């Protein structure tokens, strides 16, 4: 039973380009969280999704960031026109039920904007 | 007030010491509580769930105090390998759904 899979593990983008981060939840899990972690800082909640539904996006920056979790396929976190401040580790976690049980994390995508 | 608050530390302790972390949460309706551990540049991993009656797993003991809305983690006989950031996690309501809410973490450094 594969765990939460994130890809790519490392992503380098030039300023102004788009970054697409993918997260495939564990089998049977229908809820996905995205978190951002800046160097030497804690996890910051970004968005919480169920398949085809955004439940809570209160942590998402209002511009340039979007997330989706389609009926088929992985969840995608999309960052348009990246800036240096977007450089961070982005973690995805999945859970089988609505926030009652624990969530399991992927290994993260480290985004570097040059 | 933050939904989940932790002392950021760092806690610097010698090997063999006992160390305790506390975490407070704001939503009295929260039902599920967890401690996660995060090593440097790695993903957080579940350390243990926290049950109402308290629970123990080897050198680790978790306690829940619903009346005061805090959770604690006690680590006995600290090892160098315990050095990590410990995250307190609580479930909370959001738009009719529950979601997990992470504290910012408490950093532990165990030295020889």
Interface residues (C-beta under 8 A of the other chain):
Chain A: X33 X35 X41 X42 X43 X45 X48 X50 X55 X56 X58 X89 X91 X93 X95 X98 X99 X100 X101 X102 X103 X104 X105 X106 X107 X108
Chain B: X8 X31 X32 X34 X38 X41 X42 X43 X44 X45 X46 X49 X85 X87 X89 X91 X92 X94 X95 X97 X98 X99 X100 X101 X102 X103 X104 X105
